[in-house]
Amino acid sequence: MAAHLIVGRHKPISEVATDVTPLRESPFWYFLARRALDRSGDKLSRALESLERRATELSLPIQYPRQHATGWAVLLQLFEIATPHREEMGRFGYEMMVAGFDRVFGPNGFSKEALSRLLGNLNSPAFPNRKREETIADTFLANAMRLIDPKAVDPRLDALIMQTCLTDPIMCDLANEAVRPAHELWEATLAEYVRRRPGFIRRQFLDPNSWLFESRE
């Protein structure tokens, strides 16, 4: 599946570090996901609040629950960050990426399912002539929402609700904001991981939190 990741506009890994081994280690992706989640806070909260206000203005019976929507938004941000490095990762690196993400986002298997849905949407966009960035935003809008009261909504309205979300310019702009990754997160995280990374035995037997997040001089 890693072979289907699409090239973005980030610096190649060779400009950041010569050793690509960290990309094939799940603690690196866990570290990246934790940092992305931490940095998404205020900006993402504002985007989600604005999405719910816009949904109300459009009389849509939907909401964007914080924990659920945050997981989708940050995973899609991480996809954008990881995409340019697919060749260095290889298939094994992709599996390690998913394993690292699974330590941050629940329930178990959510990360793999979310990325699979995104890749499916990129291969077959919901609307013709949709740009890559628009499809990523569409994936967020469609999957991060929840019906406020499923029992009160006629299932025949599902398609109309979805179409309204994906064609409303304000909703789309807010979704783009939600899935936009933090600037320079990749370079800074990779450099910090390499600095903190212990030897093989310690990596195998120590809790990654003990060397990834504890203060180090």
C-alpha positions in Angstrom: 0.0 0.0 0.0 2.9 2.3 0.6 3.6 2.4 -3.1 0.4 4.3 -3.6 1.4 7.3 -1.5 1.5 10.4 -3.7 4.5 12.8 -3.8 4.0 16.1 -2.1 6.2 19.3 -1.8 8.3 18.5 1.3 12.1 18.4 1.4 13.6 15.0 0.5 14.9 13.0 3.4 18.4 13.3 2.1 18.4 17.0 3.0 17.4 16.2 6.6 19.4 13.1 7.5 21.4 10.5 5.7 20.1 7.6 7.8 16.6 6.5 6.8 16.4 3.8 9.4 14.2 5.9 11.8 11.5 5.8 9.1 11.3 2.1 9.6 10.9 2.2 13.3 7.4 2.5 14.9 8.6 4.8 17.8 9.5 7.5 15.2 6.0 7.5 13.8 4.6 7.4 17.3 6.8 10.5 18.2 5.7 12.3 15.0 2.0 11.6 15.7 2.2 12.7 19.3 3.9 16.0 18.3 1.4 16.5 15.4 -1.5 16.0 17.9 0.0 18.4 20.4 0.5 21.1 17.8 -2.9 20.8 16.3 -4.8 22.0 19.4 -6.0 25.6 19.1 -6.1 25.8 15.3 -8.0 22.6 15.0 -10.4 23.4 17.7 -11.3 26.7 16.0 -11.8 24.9 12.7 -14.1 22.3 14.2 -16.2 24.9 16.0 -16.5 26.9 12.8 -17.6 23.7 10.9 -20.4 23.1 13.4 -21.5 26.7 13.2 -21.6 26.4 9.4 -23.5 23.1 9.6 -26.1 24.9 11.8 -26.4 27.7 9.2 -27.0 25.1 6.5 -29.6 23.3 8.7 -27.5 20.1 8.6 -28.2 17.7 11.5 -24.5 16.9 11.9 -21.6 17.6 14.3 -17.9 17.1 14.4 -17.2 15.4 17.8 -13.8 16.6 19.1 -12.0 13.3 19.7 -13.3 11.6 16.6 -12.8 14.6 14.3 -9.4 15.3 15.8 -8.2 11.8 15.0 -9.2 12.1 11.4 -7.8 15.6 11.0 -4.4 14.7 12.5 -4.1 11.4 10.6 -4.7 13.2 7.3 -2.1 15.8 8.3 0.4 13.0 9.0 -0.4 11.4 5.6 0.6 14.7 3.9 3.8 14.8 5.9 4.7 11.2 5.2 3.8 11.0 1.5 7.1 12.5 0.1 9.1 9.8 2.0 7.4 6.7 0.7 10.4 5.4 -1.2 12.6 5.6 1.9 10.0 4.0 4.0 9.2 1.0 1.8 6.4 -1.4 2.7 7.9 -2.3 6.0 8.2 1.4 6.9 4.5 1.8 6.0 3.6 -0.9 8.4 5.7 0.6 11.1 4.1 4.0 10.5 0.6 2.5 11.0 1.8 0.7 14.1 3.2 4.0 15.5 0.0 5.8 14.7 -2.1 3.1 16.4 -0.4 4.0 19.7 -1.9 7.5 19.5 -5.2 7.0 17.8 -8.0 4.6 18.8 -9.7 2.3 18.5 -7.3 -0.4 17.4 -7.1 -0.5 13.6 -8.5 3.0 13.2 -5.3 4.4 11.6 -5.1 1.7 9.0 -8.8 2.0 8.1 -8.6 5.8 7.9 -5.6 5.7 5.6 -7.2 3.0 3.4 -10.3 5.1 3.0 -8.1 8.1 2.0 -6.1 6.1 -0.6 -9.4 4.8 -2.0 -10.8 8.3 -2.3 -7.6 9.5 -4.0 -7.8 6.7 -6.5 -11.5 7.4 -7.1 -12.6 11.0 -6.0 -16.2 11.6 -5.1 -16.4 14.4 -7.7 -14.7 14.5 -11.1 -11.8 16.9 -11.6 -11.2 17.1 -7.8 -7.7 18.1 -6.9 -5.6 15.9 -4.5 -5.8 18.5 -1.7 -9.6 18.8 -2.2 -10.0 15.0 -2.0 -8.1 14.9 1.3 -10.4 17.6 2.7 -13.5 15.8 1.3 -12.3 12.6 3.2 -12.2 14.6 6.4 -15.6 16.2 5.9 -17.3 12.9 5.1 -15.7 10.8 7.8 -15.2 13.1 10.7 -18.9 14.1 10.9 -21.6 12.4 13.0 -25.4 12.7 12.9 -26.6 14.6 16.0 -29.5 12.2 16.3 -29.4 9.3 13.8 -32.9 8.1 14.7 -34.4 11.5 13.8 -32.8 11.7 10.3 -34.3 9.9 7.3 -31.6 7.7 5.8 -32.7 8.9 2.4 -31.3 12.3 3.3 -27.7 11.0 3.8 -26.6 11.6 0.2 -28.0 15.2 0.3 -26.2 15.9 3.6 -23.0 14.7 2.2 -23.3 16.6 -1.1 -24.1 19.8 0.8 -21.0 19.5 2.9 -18.7 18.6 0.0 -20.0 21.4 -2.3 -20.2 24.3 0.3 -17.1 26.5 -0.2 -17.0 27.5 3.5 -17.1 23.9 4.7 -14.4 23.0 2.2 -12.2 25.9 3.3 -12.5 24.9 7.0 -11.7 21.3 6.1 -8.6 22.3 4.3 -7.5 24.2 7.4 -8.2 21.2 9.6 -6.0 18.9 7.6 -3.1 21.3 6.9 0.0 20.0 8.6 2.1 22.2 10.9 5.0 23.9 9.1 8.4 22.3 9.5 7.0 19.5 11.8 8.8 16.7 9.8 12.3 18.2 9.8 12.1 19.2 13.5 10.7 15.9 14.6 13.2 13.8 12.7 16.1 15.7 14.0 14.9 15.4 17.6 14.2 11.7 17.2 17.7 11.1 15.9 19.1 13.1 18.8 17.1 11.1 21.4 17.3 7.7 19.8 19.2 5.1 21.9 20.9 1.9 20.7 19.1 -1.1 19.5 18.8 -3.0 22.8 17.5 0.0 24.7 15.0 0.7 21.8 13.7 -2.9 22.1 13.3 -3.1 25.9 12.6 0.4 27.1 9.3 2.2 27.0 9.6 4.7 24.1 8.1 7.4 26.3 11.1 7.2 28.6 13.5 8.4 25.9 11.1 10.2 23.6 9.5 12.6 26.0 11.5 12.8 29.1 13.6 16.0 29.5 17.1 15.5 28.1 20.1 17.9 28.3 
